[in-house]
């Protein structure tokens, strides 16, 4: 069987128990292009298996009759090599605890636009989409780095500076501001701009950065004051807050082989030049959560009928903080660097390691849960229990520490910073924390790109790799004194952590933990045993 519209006519799909769209895909595509209602930026794995599945379910159940207009503004090979050859279809594979697979082809991705800078045709098409009064929402899964405007030193990235000075669209934030201006010029119809990324207060961050670009353009006369006021009026352009959760690892070679054995052709995994691991299929766990602030000034699809929690901002904020800063993401961010340094290739195996399992419990169940707020719609205790006991140890989820550690410099402040601030607010400082400092020290140790046996390894992609590698070039394994003052600019950087870690009382502890981990071969393991030994018994 071939994953194309023509290929879906093959009887093999039903024989292999792979569900296919029961609706007319060509009709859906035509309606999507004519009257788009939903645009999504960032068309990687989670977008297809979660956001795409939400839309597909609503289409299957007759709740909506248009699909998603997909926009890729970072890695254009995803559209060229995965979307286009398969008519924008995707084969979603759920990895169950018993090793079985639930397989479904979705056809809800009605259009795919590779928004290359300088591509006039793609830009014109996106302008048409944003000018459509039918468009209700624009959502995002572009990862934390997609929102970044500035480097660690507070200066604009060169491409953002170019955007501001020339009204270019090199960054996604600039592209959104540009398209909102086009919507204002066309009809000024209201719209919801919805971040679905693992970013604390994601809607607030998205709004601030889009408006920062728009304000700079307004001052330079590129857009009018009325256009800026339209974007800044949340009754016209809303930026709902959300919380999203679904562990979606890189495509698995085992799943690829199983699909091939079923007769599905062309399921090869692609590694793009930008190090995106993607395939015509997506594999992920079954559990998933999406909590969305119900603020849609131009209407919305009935998302709640596809399992989405629709609620107010305070509830979203509590759910997001519960997940992103306590129950799930901090554990990922704490364990992944250690997994790389200790030679693990599967995150589930890290959960079998006594010290790393202890670190997960310390960061999440003890330090995080001590300050967590119950969102009401989800139980924090039940949520973290499911993560630690069911989701993380699932051996059929091919998630790797090397995948999880990607872009960690953009995450450490989000994943740990809020809890640190909460301790400072409650107790005056964060000195009672041990697990979070150990996690930050582990990330810094990982950045040396040398494992616990003294062997080099390749760092996963991160926008600060080059900068930190240059800063760390004088640090030598086995020479504690070589650290000197190297860590101070990082640990005191409020742009990274949201606070000066020395001022809150844990900077020196992190330095000490880091020095202990570079004492020689095996020092990382010895350090973990030192700080977590009592928890193992």
C-alpha positions in Angstrom: 0.0 0.0 0.0 1.1 3.5 -0.8 0.4 6.5 1.4 -1.2 8.6 -1.2 -4.8 9.5 -2.1 -4.7 7.0 -4.9 -3.0 4.4 -2.7 -5.8 4.6 -0.1 -8.0 2.7 -2.6 -5.9 -0.4 -1.9 -7.9 -3.0 0.0 -4.8 -3.8 2.1 -5.4 -1.0 4.5 -8.6 -2.6 5.9 -7.0 -6.0 5.8 -4.1 -4.8 8.0 -6.6 -3.0 10.4 -5.2 0.4 9.5 -8.0 3.0 9.6 -8.3 5.3 6.7 -10.3 8.5 6.3 -14.0 7.8 5.8 -14.6 11.2 4.2 -13.8 12.6 0.7 -10.3 13.9 1.1 -10.3 15.9 -2.2 -13.5 17.6 -1.2 -12.0 18.5 2.1 -8.9 19.9 0.6 -10.9 22.0 -1.8 -13.0 23.4 1.0 -9.9 24.1 3.1 -8.2 26.1 0.3 -11.4 28.0 -0.4 -12.4 28.9 3.1 -9.6 28.1 5.6 -10.6 28.1 9.3 -7.4 26.7 11.0 -3.8 27.4 10.3 -1.0 25.6 12.2 2.7 26.6 12.3 5.3 23.9 12.9 4.2 20.7 11.2 6.5 18.2 12.9 5.6 15.0 14.7 3.4 16.2 17.5 1.5 18.5 15.2 0.5 15.6 13.0 -0.3 13.0 15.6 -2.0 15.3 18.1 -3.3 18.5 16.5 -3.9 16.8 13.2 -5.8 13.9 14.9 -8.0 16.4 16.8 -9.0 17.9 13.5 -9.4 14.5 11.8 -11.7 13.3 14.6 -13.9 16.4 14.2 -14.0 15.8 10.5 -14.8 12.1 10.9 -17.6 12.9 13.3 -19.1 15.6 11.0 -18.3 18.5 13.3 -16.2 20.4 10.8 -15.7 20.2 7.0 -12.4 21.9 6.5 -8.9 20.7 7.5 -5.7 22.5 8.7 -3.6 24.8 6.6 -0.1 23.6 7.7 2.8 26.1 7.6 6.4 25.3 8.1 8.6 28.3 8.8 11.8 26.5 10.0 12.6 23.2 8.3 11.3 23.2 4.8 12.5 19.7 4.0 9.6 18.4 6.1 7.1 19.7 3.5 9.3 18.7 0.6 10.2 15.2 1.7 7.3 14.0 3.9 4.2 16.0 3.1 4.4 16.5 -0.7 5.2 12.9 -1.7 2.3 11.6 0.3 -0.4 14.1 -0.6 -0.2 15.6 2.9 -1.5 12.3 4.4 0.0 11.0 7.6 0.0 7.5 9.2 -0.4 7.9 13.0 0.8 5.0 15.2 -0.1 4.8 18.9 2.4 2.6 20.9 0.4 0.7 23.5 1.9 -0.6 26.8 1.3 -4.2 25.6 3.4 -3.6 22.5 0.4 -3.5 20.1 -0.1 -0.6 17.6 -3.2 1.5 16.8 -2.8 2.8 13.3 -4.8 5.4 11.5 -4.2 7.5 8.3 -5.4 11.1 8.7 -6.4 13.4 5.9 -7.0 16.5 7.9 -3.8 18.3 6.8 -5.5 20.0 3.9 -2.7 22.1 2.7 1.1 22.5 3.4 3.0 25.7 2.8 6.8 25.8 3.1 7.4 29.4 4.1 10.9 29.9 2.8 12.2 33.5 3.2 12.0 35.0 -0.3 9.4 32.6 -1.6 7.0 35.1 -3.1 4.4 32.4 -4.1 4.3 30.9 -0.7 4.0 34.3 0.9 1.2 35.3 -1.4 -0.7 32.2 -0.6 -0.3 32.7 3.2 -1.5 36.3 2.7 -4.6 34.9 1.0 -5.2 32.6 3.9 -4.8 35.2 6.6 -7.0 37.6 4.6 -9.9 35.0 4.7 -12.6 36.1 7.1 -13.4 32.4 7.6 -10.0 31.9 9.4 -10.7 31.4 13.1 -7.5 30.3 14.7 -3.8 30.0 14.1 -2.0 27.5 16.3 1.7 26.7 16.9 4.0 23.8 17.8 7.3 25.4 16.9 9.2 24.5 20.1 10.7 27.0 22.6 13.3 28.3 20.2 10.7 29.4 17.7 9.7 32.2 20.1 13.2 33.5 20.8 14.1 37.0 19.6 17.3 37.6 21.6 20.5 35.9 22.3 21.7 35.2 25.9 23.3 38.6 26.0 20.0 40.3 25.4 20.8 41.4 21.9 18.5 40.6 19.0 19.5 37.6 16.8 20.8 39.0 13.5 17.9 37.6 11.6 15.4 39.3 14.0 17.3 42.6 13.7 17.0 42.3 9.9 13.3 41.6 10.2 12.8 44.7 12.4 14.8 47.0 10.1 13.5 45.8 6.8 10.0 44.3 7.6 11.3 40.9 6.6 9.9 37.6 7.8 12.9 35.5 8.8 11.5 34.6 12.2 8.1 33.1 12.8 7.2 35.9 15.2 7.9 38.4 12.4 5.9 36.3 9.9 2.9 36.3 12.2 3.0 40.0 12.8 3.3 40.5 9.0 0.3 38.3 8.3 -1.8 40.0 11.0 -1.1 43.3 9.3 -2.3 41.8 6.1 -5.5 40.6 7.8 -6.1 44.1 9.2 -5.7 45.6 5.7 -8.0 43.0 4.2 -10.9 43.1 6.6 -9.7 43.4 10.3 -11.7 40.3 11.1 -11.0 39.0 14.7 -8.8 35.9 15.1 -7.2 33.7 17.8 -3.4 33.2 17.8 -2.9 30.0 19.9 0.5 28.8 21.1 0.4 25.0 21.9 4.1 24.8 22.8 5.6 23.7 26.1 6.4 27.3 27.1 5.3 28.8 30.5 2.5 31.3 29.9 2.8 30.5 26.2 0.0 32.8 25.0 1.5 35.8 26.9 5.0 35.1 25.4 3.6 34.8 21.9 1.6 38.0 22.2 4.6 40.0 23.6 7.0 38.9 20.9 4.5 39.4 18.0 3.7 42.9 19.4 7.3 43.7 19.9 8.0 43.2 16.2 4.8 45.0 15.3 5.6 48.0 17.5 9.1 48.3 16.0 7.5 48.3 12.5 5.0 50.9 13.6 7.7 53.2 14.9 9.5 52.8 11.5 6.3 53.6 9.6 6.1 50.1 8.0 2.6 49.6 9.5 0.0 52.0 10.8 -0.8 52.8 14.4 -4.4 51.4 13.7 -2.9 48.1 12.5 -0.8 47.8 15.6 -3.8 48.7 17.8 -5.8 45.9 16.0 -3.1 43.4 17.0 -2.9 44.7 20.5 -6.7 44.5 21.1 -7.4 41.1 22.6 -11.1 41.4 21.6 -9.8 41.4 18.0 -6.7 39.3 18.2 -6.6 37.0 21.2 -3.7 34.9 22.4 -5.2 32.1 24.5 -3.0 30.2 26.9 -2.7 26.5 26.6 -1.1 23.3 28.1 -0.2 20.4 25.8 1.1 17.0 26.7 1.8 14.0 24.5 5.2 12.2 24.5 6.0 12.1 20.8 9.5 10.7 20.1 11.4 10.5 16.8 10.1 7.9 14.3 11.1 4.4 15.3 12.9 2.0 13.0 11.0 -0.8 14.7 7.7 0.8 13.7 9.0 1.4 10.2 9.9 -2.3 9.9 6.5 -3.3 11.2 4.7 -1.1 8.7 6.8 -2.5 5.9 5.9 -6.0 7.0 2.3 -5.0 6.7 2.8 -3.9 3.2 3.0 -0.1 3.6 5.5 1.3 1.2 7.7 4.4 1.4 7.9 4.7 5.2 11.6 5.6 5.3 12.8 7.9 8.1 14.2 11.2 6.9 16.9 13.2 8.8 16.8 16.7 7.4 19.8 19.1 7.2 18.4 20.8 10.3 18.5 17.5 12.1 14.7 17.0 12.2 13.9 13.3 12.5 10.7 12.7 10.6 8.8 10.2 8.5 5.5 9.7 6.7 4.4 8.1 9.9 4.4 9.4 13.5 4.7 7.2 16.6 3.6 8.3 20.0 2.1 7.2 23.3 -1.6 7.0 23.8 -2.1 9.5 26.7 -2.6 13.1 25.7 -3.8 16.3 27.2 -4.6 19.7 25.7 -6.0 22.5 27.9 -7.0 25.7 26.1 -8.3 29.1 27.3 -11.6 29.6 25.6 -11.0 33.0 24.0 -11.8 32.9 20.3 -13.2 36.2 19.0 -14.1 34.8 15.6 -15.5 31.5 16.8 -13.7 28.1 16.8 -14.1 24.4 16.0 -15.8 22.4 18.8 -12.5 21.3 20.2 -14.0 19.9 23.4 -15.7 17.2 21.3 -12.3 15.9 20.5 -11.2 15.7 24.1 -9.7 19.2 24.5 -10.3 20.8 27.9 -11.8 24.3 27.3 -11.6 26.6 30.3 -10.5 30.0 31.7 -6.9 31.4 31.8 -6.3 30.7 35.5 -7.2 27.0 35.0 -4.9 26.8 32.0 -2.1 28.5 33.9 -2.4 26.0 36.8 -2.5 23.0 34.4 0.4 24.3 32.4 2.6 25.0 35.5 1.7 21.6 36.9 2.9 19.8 33.7 5.7 22.1 32.4 7.3 23.1 35.7 6.6 20.1 38.0 5.2 16.8 36.7 6.6 16.0 33.3 8.9 18.4 31.5 11.3 19.1 34.4 11.9 15.4 34.8 12.6 15.1 31.1 15.0 18.0 31.3 16.7 16.7 34.5 17.3 13.2 33.2 18.1 13.7 29.5 21.5 15.3 29.9 22.6 12.6 32.4 21.3 10.0 30.0 23.6 11.3 27.3 26.6 11.5 29.6 26.0 8.0 31.0 25.4 6.3 27.7 21.7 5.7 27.7 20.0 5.4 24.3 16.4 5.0 25.6 14.7 7.2 28.1 12.6 4.3 29.4 15.9 2.7 30.5 16.8 5.7 32.5 13.8 5.1 34.7 15.3 1.7 35.6 18.5 3.4 36.8 18.4 3.8 40.6 20.0 7.2 40.8 18.2 8.7 37.8 14.8 7.3 39.0 15.6 8.9 42.4 16.4 12.2 40.6 13.0 12.0 38.8 11.2 11.6 42.1 13.2 14.3 43.8 12.7 16.9 41.1 9.1 16.0 40.5 7.4 14.3 43.4 9.2 16.2 46.2 10.6 19.6 45.1 8.0 20.3 42.4 4.9 18.9 44.1 5.7 20.9 47.2 4.7 24.1 45.4 2.3 22.9 42.7 -1.1 24.4 42.4 -4.0 22.0 41.7 -5.7 23.1 38.4 -9.0 21.3 39.4 -9.6 19.6 36.0 -6.5 17.3 36.4 -5.1 15.8 39.6 -1.4 16.7 40.0 -0.8 13.5 42.0 -2.5 11.3 39.5 -0.7 13.1 36.6 2.8 12.7 38.0 2.1 9.1 39.1 1.0 8.3 35.5 4.2 9.9 34.2 6.6 8.1 36.5 4.9 4.8 36.8 3.4 4.3 33.3 4.4 6.8 30.7 8.2 7.3 31.2 9.0 3.5 31.7 7.0 2.4 28.6 9.6 0.4 26.8 7.7 0.7 23.5 8.1 4.5 23.4 11.4 4.9 21.5 12.2 8.2 23.1 15.8 9.0 23.6 17.7 11.4 25.9 19.4 12.7 22.8 16.0 13.8 21.4 14.8 15.2 24.7 17.9 17.3 25.3 17.5 19.2 22.1 17.4 23.0 22.7 17.8 22.5 26.5 19.3 26.0 26.8 15.8 27.3 25.8 14.1 25.0 28.4 16.1 25.0 31.6 14.8 28.4 32.7 11.2 27.4 31.9 11.3 23.9 33.4 13.1 24.9 36.6 12.9 28.7 36.9 9.2 28.8 38.0 9.8 26.4 40.9 12.9 28.3 41.9 10.9 31.5 42.0 8.2 29.9 44.0 10.6 28.7 46.7 12.1 32.2 46.8 8.7 33.7 47.2 7.8 31.3 50.0 11.1 31.0 51.9 13.2 33.9 50.8 15.6 31.7 48.9 15.9 28.4 47.1 18.6 26.8 49.4 16.4 23.8 50.3 16.5 22.6 46.7 18.9 19.8 45.8 17.4 18.0 42.8 16.9 21.1 40.6 20.5 22.3 41.2 21.7 18.7 40.4 19.7 18.8 37.2 21.2 22.2 36.1 24.7 20.9 37.0 24.0 17.9 34.8 23.0 20.0 31.9 26.2 22.0 32.2 28.3 18.8 32.5 26.5 17.5 29.3 27.6 20.7 27.5 31.2 19.5 27.7 30.3 16.8 25.2 32.4 14.2 27.0 30.8 11.1 28.6 31.5 9.7 32.0 34.1 7.4 30.5 36.0 10.3 29.1 34.9 9.7 25.5 33.5 12.5 23.3 29.9 12.5 22.0 27.9 14.8 19.7 25.8 17.4 21.3 22.1 17.5 20.2 21.1 20.7 18.3 20.8 23.8 20.5 21.0 27.5 19.6 23.5 28.0 22.4 25.8 25.1 21.6 28.5 27.2 19.9 28.4 30.0 22.5 28.6 27.6 25.5 31.2 25.4 23.8 33.4 28.4 23.3 32.9 29.4 27.0 33.8 25.9 28.2 36.9 25.3 26.0 39.2 25.8 29.0 37.5 23.3 31.3 39.3 20.0 31.5 38.0 16.7 32.9 40.2 15.8 35.9 41.1 19.4 36.6 38.6 21.0 38.9 40.5 24.2 39.1 40.1 24.7 35.3 36.4 25.8 36.0 37.5 29.1 37.5 34.7 31.6 37.0 33.4 30.0 33.8 30.0 29.1 35.1 29.2 32.5 36.7 28.0 34.3 33.5 25.6 31.4 32.8 24.2 30.9 36.3 23.7 34.6 36.9 22.0 35.1 33.6 18.4 36.1 34.2 17.7 35.7 30.4 18.4 32.0 30.8 16.9 31.1 34.2 14.6 34.0 35.0 16.7 34.9 38.1 20.3 35.1 39.2 20.9 31.7 40.7 23.6 33.1 43.0 21.1 35.6 44.4 18.6 32.9 45.1 21.1 30.8 46.9 21.9 27.8 44.6 24.6 29.1 42.2 27.5 28.0 44.4 25.9 24.6 45.0 25.5 24.1 41.2 29.2 25.1 40.8 30.2 22.5 43.4 28.1 19.8 41.9 29.6 20.5 38.4 33.1 20.4 39.7 32.5 17.1 41.4 31.3 15.7 38.1 34.5 16.7 36.2 36.8 15.2 38.8 37.7 12.3 36.5 36.2 9.2 34.8 33.1 8.0 36.6 32.7 11.2 38.5 29.2 11.9 37.2 28.0 8.6 38.6 29.8 9.2 41.9 28.2 12.6 42.2 24.7 11.2 41.6 25.3 8.6 44.3 26.5 11.2 46.7 23.4 13.4 46.4 20.8 10.7 45.8 22.2 7.7 47.7 19.8 8.0 50.6 16.8 8.1 48.4 17.7 4.8 46.8 17.2 2.8 50.0 
